[in-house]
């Protein structure tokens, strides 16, 4: 992974074979907004929240990562990624949802925004979701 930091932004490039979620978790920042990401992934697992549980679906073939947004927060002192993505297949059809897992294919480029003075915390709620509790 290649990383550059500004005062409020972090630019990251991940390379072929890297685990996308593990790579995000390895960035030394506890609270950040995932402002955007593009590139290509394979072996993606995406999920849809049906109101009581996540329903996962696999997208094993290499696909273009055309949209990515979310955040990095803390849950019980550990970093967690909550990220939604849209991916495009060779024929132009798209799939999207909650990012569960993906492997970088070729490259992924991501920009994070540091949230100075804001802490993002996740807590498990009665419906099973890890709700976001931002605080200063």
C-alpha positions as CSV (number, residue, x, y, z in Angstrom):
1,X,0.0,0.0,0.0
2,X,1.2,3.5,-0.8
3,X,-0.1,6.3,1.5
4,X,0.3,10.1,1.6
5,X,-1.1,12.3,4.3
6,X,-2.2,15.9,4.2
7,X,-3.5,17.9,7.1
8,X,-7.1,16.7,6.6
9,X,-6.9,14.0,3.9
10,X,-5.2,10.7,3.4
11,X,-4.7,9.3,-0.1
12,X,-4.1,5.6,-0.5
13,X,-3.2,3.3,-3.3
14,X,-3.6,-0.5,-2.8
15,X,-2.1,-2.9,-5.2
16,X,-3.0,-6.3,-6.7
17,X,-3.7,-9.0,-4.2
18,X,-4.2,-6.8,-1.2
19,X,-7.2,-7.4,1.1
20,X,-9.3,-4.2,0.7
21,X,-10.9,-4.2,4.2
22,X,-7.8,-5.3,6.0
23,X,-5.9,-2.5,4.1
24,X,-8.4,0.1,5.3
25,X,-8.1,-1.2,8.8
26,X,-4.3,-1.0,8.7
27,X,-4.3,2.8,8.0
28,X,-3.3,4.6,11.2
29,X,-6.4,6.6,11.8
30,X,-9.3,5.8,14.2
31,X,-11.9,8.1,12.8
32,X,-12.3,9.0,9.1
33,X,-14.7,9.4,6.3
34,X,-14.2,7.3,3.2
35,X,-14.7,10.1,0.7
36,X,-14.3,7.9,-2.4
37,X,-12.6,5.0,-4.0
38,X,-12.1,3.7,-7.5
39,X,-10.2,0.8,-9.1
40,X,-10.8,-2.9,-9.6
41,X,-11.6,-5.8,-7.2
42,X,-12.2,-9.5,-7.4
43,X,-13.7,-12.0,-5.0
44,X,-16.0,-9.4,-3.6
45,X,-18.7,-10.2,-1.1
46,X,-21.4,-7.6,-0.8
47,X,-24.4,-7.6,1.6
48,X,-27.9,-6.2,1.8
49,X,-29.5,-5.4,5.2
50,X,-33.0,-6.9,5.1
51,X,-34.1,-5.3,8.4
52,X,-32.9,-8.1,10.6
53,X,-29.8,-9.6,9.0
54,X,-27.3,-9.1,6.2
55,X,-27.9,-11.2,3.1
56,X,-24.5,-11.7,1.4
57,X,-23.9,-12.2,-2.3
58,X,-20.7,-13.0,-4.1
59,X,-19.2,-11.2,-7.1
60,X,-16.2,-13.4,-7.8
61,X,-15.1,-12.1,-11.2
62,X,-12.9,-9.0,-11.6
63,X,-15.1,-5.8,-11.5
64,X,-14.5,-2.1,-11.7
65,X,-14.9,-0.3,-8.4
66,X,-16.9,2.7,-9.5
67,X,-18.1,4.1,-6.2
68,X,-17.0,3.7,-2.6
69,X,-18.0,5.6,0.5
70,X,-18.3,5.1,4.2
71,X,-16.3,5.5,7.4
72,X,-13.7,4.1,9.7
73,X,-14.9,4.1,13.4
74,X,-14.2,2.5,16.7
75,X,-16.2,-0.4,18.3
76,X,-15.1,-1.6,21.6
77,X,-11.7,0.0,21.0
78,X,-11.1,-1.7,17.7
79,X,-11.3,-0.1,14.2
80,X,-14.2,-1.1,12.1
81,X,-15.0,-0.2,8.5
82,X,-18.6,0.6,7.4
83,X,-18.4,1.0,3.6
84,X,-20.8,0.7,0.7
85,X,-19.6,0.1,-2.8
86,X,-20.9,-0.1,-6.4
87,X,-19.1,-2.4,-8.8
88,X,-19.5,-2.7,-12.6
89,X,-19.1,-5.9,-14.6
90,X,-17.6,-6.2,-18.1
91,X,-21.1,-5.9,-19.6
92,X,-21.9,-2.7,-17.8
93,X,-24.3,-4.2,-15.3
94,X,-23.7,-3.1,-11.7
95,X,-24.0,-4.6,-8.2
96,X,-23.7,-2.8,-4.9
97,X,-24.2,-2.9,-1.2
98,X,-22.3,-3.2,2.1
99,X,-18.7,-4.2,1.5
100,X,-18.0,-7.4,3.4
101,X,-14.8,-8.4,1.6
102,X,-12.8,-7.9,-1.6
103,X,-9.3,-8.4,-3.0
104,X,-7.7,-5.7,-5.0
105,X,-7.3,-6.5,-8.7
106,X,-4.7,-4.3,-10.3
107,X,-5.2,-1.2,-8.2
108,X,-7.6,0.7,-5.9
109,X,-7.3,4.4,-5.1
110,X,-9.0,5.8,-2.0
111,X,-9.3,9.2,-0.4
112,X,-10.1,9.5,3.3
113,X,-11.0,12.6,5.2
114,X,-9.8,12.9,8.8
115,X,-12.4,14.1,11.2
116,X,-10.4,16.3,13.5
117,X,-12.2,16.7,16.9
118,X,-14.9,14.1,16.0
119,X,-14.9,10.6,17.3
120,X,-17.0,8.0,15.4
121,X,-18.1,5.1,17.7
122,X,-20.2,2.1,16.8
123,X,-22.5,0.3,19.3
124,X,-24.5,-2.8,18.7
125,X,-28.2,-2.0,18.7
126,X,-31.2,-4.3,19.5
127,X,-31.8,-4.9,15.8
128,X,-28.2,-6.3,15.4
129,X,-26.8,-3.3,13.5
130,X,-23.7,-1.5,14.8
131,X,-25.2,2.0,15.0
132,X,-23.0,5.1,14.6
133,X,-22.6,7.4,17.6
134,X,-20.5,10.4,16.6
135,X,-19.2,12.7,19.4
136,X,-16.8,15.5,19.9
